[in-house]
Amino acid sequence: MVEARTTSSRALFERALAVTPGGVNSPVRAFNGVGGTPRFIASASGAWLRDVDGTAYVDLIGSWGPMLLGHAHPEVVAAVTEAASRGTSYGTPTLPELELAEAIVARTPVERVRLVSSGTEATMSAIRLARGFTGRDVVVKFAGCYHGHVDSLLASAGSGVATFARSGSSGVPESATGETIVLPYNDRAAVEAAFAEHGDRIACLITEAAAGNMGVVPPAEGFNRFLSETCRAHGALFVTDEVMTGFRASAQGYWGIDGAVEGWVPDLMTFGKVMGGGFPAAAFGGRADVMAALSPDGPVYQAGTLSGNPVATTAGLTTLRLATPAVYEHLTKAGEVVKRAATEALTEAGVPHHVQSAGTMFSVFFRDGEVTDFAGASAQDLPAYAAFFHAMLDAGVHLPPSAYEAWFLSAAHDDEAVGRIVEALPRAARAAAAVQGAA
């Protein structure tokens, strides 16, 4: 593969390797999944990134989802600048955090919400709350659904369908995952077996509302409703993780596509990314009686120095106010253009692939056939994706440096940006085909 004009990025990466594990502060940024030198970004505007070597790229990462409006949106920047001029953190209640909480409650089925600083913190707190509220310990999750680096959720499947999990990361003791059951995604029989055997011990089941961390894998029709009904029948809480899909898949998140239509409501939800407008902000919320178990009202302790930070909440609130129906309509239309162009290019090149969507989110799997679970996502051709990725990068389009991630467009992806993507796709498809032909 050819990496043009990366002198400064390579130099900075070497410096970073000397002081930071892997040279990055979040693993996927290291390009281990695709090889090569990660680009150090100097600035971003709208749909475009510019690296330290001066190369511009159409951005399809979007900070992994938050940049719904595009980078450095003028109204968001103005609101944040004004907020920062008044002070960056107080450690006291503020109006922006109240207004952001009201906006989340207005857009979703949650009745009460607590703001935190990261998606990991949101899911960690939701799990603790579910355990405290139910007086039970067991948590059920799905393979391939990522809920942050919480010890109990960094779990891999046990040897049987309804067995307890093993630790999925070094440094996580078996005791931390010993009360977690990991099941195949979209598998009703596995859920029924787990609840039949352990139902009176299960505090909650947590799932991504639509999976986005193994590529985009939507729930089968009625699957989330089935999960909600199963949890209710056994006295467990149903927790939907919308850190990625919240206010991204639709104005109401994936619940607006699924639960609002089918008539079910989760007991707890977690949010992040878009609701922070590119700043570190997240939240969890749900039924009023469940949330009342939180300190200071109840016995479940949770706190955070920077929770509800006035600058972050201003960014998130401004983003949500600007996320109009026209924004989601644009994301849908631009996404259809890109998905169609990717399908045409890969088909013409003879590359096995499958495009999947969840609302405005989508990704391309380098394999034939629908992907319904993590085993299916893992069966794709990773070398072909790496070749495809670098060909797109060389053409000025920055895809996620992993085949297991969603592609994110923004309201700022105009005809020029989308045109750059479409123009780059045929050559990238041929690069993927060449790798497959050489295998």
Phi and psi in degrees as a GROMACS rama.xvg file:
@    title "Ramachandran Plot"
@    xaxis  label "Phi"
@    yaxis  label "Psi"
@TYPE xy
-105.767  128.347  VAL-2
-115.513  101.742  GLU-3
-90.0484  145.113  ALA-4
53.7946  53.7193  ARG-5
-121.237  18.5244  THR-6
-55.5342  -49.2123  THR-7
-70.8399  -39.6618  SER-8
-62.3382  -42.0459  SER-9
-62.7741  -41.7188  ARG-10
-64.9804  -42.4275  ALA-11
-67.8137  -36.034  LEU-12
-65.4859  -39.2042  PHE-13
-61.9695  -42.045  GLU-14
-62.4975  -43.0675  ARG-15
-64.4732  -37.3015  ALA-16
-61.0967  -26.1335  LEU-17
-77.4035  -18.7779  ALA-18
-127.408  -10.3631  VAL-19
-133.578  132.642  THR-20
-54.8896  121.034  PRO-21
72.4608  -0.281918  GLY-22
78.5492  6.4534  GLY-23
-139.408  165.207  VAL-24
-107.33  7.64551  ASN-25
-155.847  128.627  SER-26
-54.442  -41.8402  PRO-27
-63.5829  -20.9621  VAL-28
-68.0208  -15.0153  ARG-29
-77.1  -5.17178  ALA-30
68.3674  16.8004  PHE-31
-61.6627  -28.9263  ASN-32
-76.8654  -16.8638  GLY-33
-128.413  -14.0111  VAL-34
80.4739  163.174  GLY-35
95.8451  -169.479  GLY-36
-99.5227  122.3  THR-37
-64.8219  139.655  PRO-38
-81.4087  126.766  ARG-39
-85.4863  119.927  PHE-40
-90.8813  131.461  ILE-41
-93.9969  -32.0277  ALA-42
-162.459  165.931  SER-43
-149.892  146.245  ALA-44
-151.868  127.937  SER-45
61.2316  -120.414  GLY-46
-96.0016  7.72503  ALA-47
-119.802  143.046  TRP-48
-109.083  150.037  LEU-49
-130.759  124.548  ARG-50
-88.6342  176.706  ASP-51
-69.8829  -12.1153  VAL-52
-92.8597  1.36073  ASP-53
89.3481  7.64274  GLY-54
-87.4144  135.376  THR-55
-99.4829  142.324  ALA-56
-134.135  141.132  TYR-57
-70.7443  130.304  VAL-58
-94.4598  121.422  ASP-59
-115.468  17.42  LEU-60
-97.9153  -45.3759  ILE-61
60.7143  36.9552  GLY-62
57.344  31.6573  SER-63
65.9876  32.3088  TRP-64
123.995  -31.8439  GLY-65
-66.4031  -26.7196  PRO-66
-83.5114  62.437  MET-67
-59.2419  -36.5875  LEU-68
-92.9471  -7.04091  LEU-69
99.6205  169.46  GLY-70
-76.6954  143.039  HIS-71
52.7888  45.2174  ALA-72
-59.0088  130.133  HIS-73
-55.2408  -40.5153  PRO-74
-72.477  -34.6446  GLU-75
-67.6021  -44.8936  VAL-76
-60.9374  -42.9205  VAL-77
-64.1956  -42.4661  ALA-78
-66.2317  -41.4304  ALA-79
-66.5423  -41.0628  VAL-80
-61.4942  -43.8462  THR-81
-66.1126  -40.1355  GLU-82
-64.9121  -43.8642  ALA-83
-64.8596  -29.8961  ALA-84
-67.1254  -19.0528  SER-85
-92.2659  -6.97086  ARG-86
129.165  145.355  GLY-87
-96.4607  -18.1769  THR-88
-166.61  136.658  SER-89
-117.909  -28.6724  TYR-90
71.1449  24.5064  GLY-91
-137.209  165.448  THR-92
-62.8593  146.88  PRO-93
-137.867  161.364  THR-94
-65.6359  -43.8601  LEU-95
-58.9565  -37.1185  PRO-96
-68.8853  -35.5529  GLU-97
-64.6315  -45.9514  LEU-98
-66.4849  -36.5177  GLU-99
-67.0017  -41.728  LEU-100
-61.114  -41.9298  ALA-101
-63.0947  -37.8238  GLU-102
-66.9542  -38.8838  ALA-103
-66.7922  -44.1597  ILE-104
-62.8334  -38.0398  VAL-105
-67.8848  -30.6942  ALA-106
-93.1529  -14.0058  ARG-107
-130.831  174.742  THR-108
-83.3089  2.24436  PRO-109
-71.6565  147.563  VAL-110
-100.31  -29.7174  GLU-111
-137.686  150.252  ARG-112
-141.28  144.461  VAL-113
-120.916  127.694  ARG-114
-86.155  141.684  LEU-115
-136.016  -165.624  VAL-116
-111.725  -12.6725  SER-117
-152.98  160.084  SER-118
-61.3149  -39.3362  GLY-119
-58.8788  -45.0269  THR-120
-63.7879  -36.0866  GLU-121
-65.4037  -47.1558  ALA-122
-70.696  -38.4175  THR-123
-56.9657  -44.7814  MET-124
-70.0241  -37.8007  SER-125
-64.1352  -40.8305  ALA-126
-64.1444  -44.3951  ILE-127
-61.3502  -42.1219  ARG-128
-64.0432  -42.8245  LEU-129
-61.8091  -41.2747  ALA-130
-66.602  -42.466  ARG-131
-66.8004  -38.622  GLY-132
-70.8971  -40.5092  PHE-133
-88.3356  -20.2201  THR-134
72.3083  19.5955  GLY-135
-117.49  168.25  ARG-136
-118.254  -26.3649  ASP-137
-77.4616  137.193  VAL-138
-119.986  136.259  VAL-139
-109.263  132.557  VAL-140
-138.502  176.134  LYS-141
-115.415  141.451  PHE-142
-59.8997  134.005  ALA-143
92.1217  -17.018  GLY-144
-87.154  123.139  CYS-145
-103.686  131.341  TYR-146
-125.419  31.766  HIS-147
90.3357  173.366  GLY-148
-90.8794  46.9734  HIS-149
-76.6258  131.882  VAL-150
-49.9316  -50.3201  ASP-151
-68.1324  -17.4381  SER-152
-103.521  -6.12365  LEU-153
-88.35  68.387  LEU-154
-125.237  145.273  ALA-155
-111.39  157.666  SER-156
-64.0425  145.274  ALA-157
-76.5991  -172.729  GLY-158
-79.614  -13.287  SER-159
-126.71  166.895  GLY-160
-59.5416  -42.6337  VAL-161
-113.714  28.0696  ALA-162
-90.6638  163.578  THR-163
-75.8837  155.205  PHE-164
-81.456  166.68  ALA-165
-103.179  161.294  ARG-166
-62.448  136.001  SER-167
-104.057  7.31723  GLY-168
-150.036  139.811  SER-169
-58.8767  140.643  SER-170
93.8316  -11.2108  GLY-171
-101.683  111.999  VAL-172
-67.1061  152.143  PRO-173
-57.8781  -30.9746  GLU-174
-63.1301  -28.013  SER-175
-72.8253  -28.9905  ALA-176
-105.884  3.60508  THR-177
-68.2872  -12.2  GLY-178
-114.325  24.1961  GLU-179
-117.93  134.641  THR-180
-112.283  126.423  ILE-181
-108.706  124.77  VAL-182
-119.139  159.66  LEU-183
-67.9206  137.909  PRO-184
-66.7193  145.398  TYR-185
66.6542  18.1893  ASN-186
-107.29  97.4905  ASP-187
-65.4591  -40.1572  ARG-188
-61.4924  -38.7861  ALA-189
-65.9585  -39.1583  ALA-190
-64.7185  -45.0593  VAL-191
-60.9726  -40.3699  GLU-192
-65.8081  -42.107  ALA-193
-63.0106  -43.6784  ALA-194
-73.557  -30.8851  PHE-195
-64.0558  -36.3641  ALA-196
-88.1698  -35.4878  GLU-197
-125.481  12.6375  HIS-198
-53.4827  -37.7552  GLY-199
-78.7603  -2.12848  ASP-200
-110.777  -7.53546  ARG-201
-83.3954  119.756  ILE-202
-76.8857  -42.7409  ALA-203
-161.257  160.015  CYS-204
-115.582  129.137  LEU-205
-116.703  136.509  ILE-206
-146.202  150.262  THR-207
-66.6308  134.947  GLU-208
-55.3833  -39.2329  ALA-209
-142.707  126.802  ALA-210
-63.6842  134.535  ALA-211
-131.962  -1.3466  GLY-212
-104.698  9.37641  ASN-213
-125.657  29.3841  MET-214
85.2719  173.059  GLY-215
-83.6876  113.817  VAL-216
-127.222  99.6639  VAL-217
-71.3731  156.144  PRO-218
-67.7959  146.299  PRO-219
-60.6205  155.142  ALA-220
-54.3937  125.112  GLU-221
81.8286  -1.44333  GLY-222
-66.7618  -45.0878  PHE-223
-65.0945  -37.9841  ASN-224
-62.531  -42.7304  ARG-225
-58.7083  -41.7373  PHE-226
-64.2693  -43.5265  LEU-227
-60.3187  -45.5718  SER-228
-67.6458  -37.8073  GLU-229
-65.3046  -44.5031  THR-230
-60.7107  -44.9965  CYS-231
-62.3237  -39.4581  ARG-232
-65.3605  -24.3416  ALA-233
-109.157  8.40873  HIS-234
72.8093  18.9045  GLY-235
-98.3445  162.131  ALA-236
-94.4068  143.876  LEU-237
-102.543  117.191  PHE-238
-112.572  119.851  VAL-239
-104.939  125.109  THR-240
-88.9993  109.679  ASP-241
-115.51  30.8907  GLU-242
-57.9591  -40.7847  VAL-243
-89.6214  -44.8967  MET-244
-83.5395  -20.451  THR-245
-59.4734  120.746  GLY-246
63.3043  10.3165  PHE-247
-112.531  -51.2399  ARG-248
-63.6763  -34.4882  ALA-249
-160.915  178.564  SER-250
-61.4519  -27.3385  ALA-251
-106.045  17.1133  GLN-252
73.7473  -165.497  GLY-253
-71.6463  -24.1597  TYR-254
-57.6287  -34.3401  TRP-255
-65.6254  -24.9264  GLY-256
-89.0506  -30.7716  ILE-257
-109.778  -75.3399  ASP-258
-62.0276  -40.4853  GLY-259
-64.413  -28.1404  ALA-260
-83.7743  -42.2916  VAL-261
-88.3401  -13.5109  GLU-262
87.2702  24.8767  GLY-263
-113.625  156.399  TRP-264
-131.626  129.073  VAL-265
-69.6541  156.575  PRO-266
-77.7725  -36.0457  ASP-267
-138.564  149.765  LEU-268
-135.296  150.033  MET-269
-119.76  146.367  THR-270
-133.786  159.525  PHE-271
-174.093  -162.17  GLY-272
54.052  -96.8416  LYS-273
-57.0226  -39.2592  VAL-274
-67.5226  -9.56793  MET-275
-103.362  -5.00722  GLY-276
57.8523  27.4908  GLY-277
97.6172  -0.0702626  GLY-278
-106.578  161.102  PHE-279
-70.4575  99.4606  PRO-280
-153.944  142.704  ALA-281
-154.489  178.868  ALA-282
-161.939  159.29  ALA-283
-137.061  148.252  PHE-284
-159.818  178.052  GLY-285
168.598  -151.392  GLY-286
-57.1807  143.584  ARG-287
-61.6332  -39.9734  ALA-288
-69.6083  -33.3898  ASP-289
-70.4551  -47.0182  VAL-290
-64.7509  -23.8085  MET-291
-67.8122  -12.8924  ALA-292
-78.2129  -7.18255  ALA-293
-78.7769  145.692  LEU-294
-62.3964  139.908  SER-295
-89.6666  -2.81849  PRO-296
-78.9694  -34.6197  ASP-297
-127.697  -169.381  GLY-298
-88.7714  -6.14344  PRO-299
-89.3969  116.144  VAL-300
-86.7412  137.851  TYR-301
-159.589  137.058  GLN-302
-157.121  165.088  ALA-303
-166.203  128.779  GLY-304
-59.6069  -42.0726  THR-305
-100.375  8.48974  LEU-306
-61.0754  130.038  SER-307
73.7829  25.9582  GLY-308
-50.7077  132.655  ASN-309
-65.2223  -29.9144  PRO-310
-75.0994  -46.0063  VAL-311
-63.5357  -43.1448  ALA-312
-68.9405  -31.9599  THR-313
-64.2649  -42.3885  THR-314
-62.4267  -45.0886  ALA-315
-66.6186  -43.751  GLY-316
-62.9055  -42.6165  LEU-317
-64.4509  -40.4492  THR-318
-61.7373  -45.923  THR-319
-65.0098  -37.269  LEU-320
-65.6849  -31.1398  ARG-321
-89.0938  -7.18066  LEU-322
-82.8462  74.3079  ALA-323
-82.3171  167.768  THR-324
-54.1423  -32.8556  PRO-325
-64.5799  -32.5139  ALA-326
-63.9899  -47.0935  VAL-327
-68.8806  -33.3547  TYR-328
-64.0169  -41.4856  GLU-329
-64.9869  -43.9034  HIS-330
-59.4778  -40.7026  LEU-331
-64.6656  -47.4515  THR-332
-66.8887  -44.8966  LYS-333
-64.4638  -38.5235  ALA-334
-62.553  -40.4416  GLY-335
-62.506  -38.9719  GLU-336
-62.8533  -47.2123  VAL-337
-67.3308  -43.4361  VAL-338
-62.3388  -43.134  LYS-339
-65.1031  -42.3252  ARG-340
-66.1422  -38.8342  ALA-341
-64.7695  -42.8696  ALA-342
-61.772  -44.5332  THR-343
-64.1905  -43.6769  GLU-344
-66.5319  -44.8045  ALA-345
-70.3274  -35.983  LEU-346
-65.0747  -45.0838  THR-347
-60.1824  -37.1373  GLU-348
-82.5218  -7.13009  ALA-349
76.8714  27.5846  GLY-350
-94.9459  120.499  VAL-351
-58.2403  133.248  PRO-352
-162.321  165.188  HIS-353
-152.285  126.461  HIS-354
-96.6172  130.493  VAL-355
-128.864  148.358  GLN-356
-132.641  156.151  SER-357
-142.451  96.2059  ALA-358
63.8861  -130.145  GLY-359
-84.3328  -1.82601  THR-360
-90.5493  145.983  MET-361
-155.9  165.339  PHE-362
-155.331  165.703  SER-363
-114.776  121.619  VAL-364
-94.3312  132.909  PHE-365
-90.0311  67.6188  PHE-366
-166.133  160.585  ARG-367
-79.5093  148.991  ASP-368
86.6859  157.875  GLY-369
-64.1032  140.504  GLU-370
-102.088  124.811  VAL-371
-117.161  -10.5716  THR-372
-156.545  179.817  ASP-373
-66.9112  -34.3671  PHE-374
-61.1623  -41.2072  ALA-375
-67.1528  -40.7994  GLY-376
-63.731  -34.6178  ALA-377
-74.7005  -11.0983  SER-378
-88.6544  7.08999  ALA-379
-82.9449  168.266  GLN-380
-87.7933  96.5051  ASP-381
-69.6817  -40.272  LEU-382
-60.0432  -37.4855  PRO-383
-64.5391  -40.864  ALA-384
-63.6877  -40.4019  TYR-385
-60.4371  -42.6533  ALA-386
-65.1029  -42.5625  ALA-387
-60.9  -46.6974  PHE-388
-56.8121  -49.6548  PHE-389
-70.1125  -31.7578  HIS-390
-66.3897  -39.973  ALA-391
-65.4906  -42.0662  MET-392
-62.0166  -43.2854  LEU-393
-63.3396  -25.4841  ASP-394
-91.3919  4.29327  ALA-395
88.674  29.6049  GLY-396
-128.001  120.694  VAL-397
-99.4259  100.488  HIS-398
-82.3372  167.963  LEU-399
-60.5584  134.525  PRO-400
-79.7241  45.0664  PRO-401
-162.667  140.588  SER-402
-74.7991  -7.58353  ALA-403
-103.119  27.9585  TYR-404
-127.249  156.915  GLU-405
-78.5656  154.52  ALA-406
-97.3699  131.201  TRP-407
-117.038  121.689  PHE-408
-96.4912  171.345  LEU-409
-138.776  172.391  SER-410
-64.0506  -17.9864  ALA-411
-88.7144  -3.36985  ALA-412
-76.9898  92.1387  HIS-413
-88.5157  -170.646  ASP-414
-60.3767  -36.7324  ASP-415
-65.1117  -47.0419  GLU-416
-66.443  -46.1016  ALA-417
-64.0558  -37.7618  VAL-418
-62.1237  -38.3071  GLY-419
-61.9625  -42.2118  ARG-420
-63.2069  -49.6505  ILE-421
-61.308  -40.8262  VAL-422
-65.2285  -33.6443  GLU-423
-79.8466  -20.8992  ALA-424
-63.7793  -44.4807  LEU-425
-59.8778  -43.4294  PRO-426
-65.4274  -39.8215  ARG-427
-66.0508  -37.6594  ALA-428
-63.1659  -40.0336  ALA-429
-66.2736  -34.5757  ARG-430
-65.2844  -40.4911  ALA-431
-64.9238  -41.78  ALA-432
-62.8614  -37.1078  ALA-433
-64.2048  -38.0116  ALA-434
-65.9589  -42.6782  VAL-435
-64.9136  -37.2673  GLN-436
-68.2515  -28.3617  GLY-437
-85.1106  -12.648  ALA-438
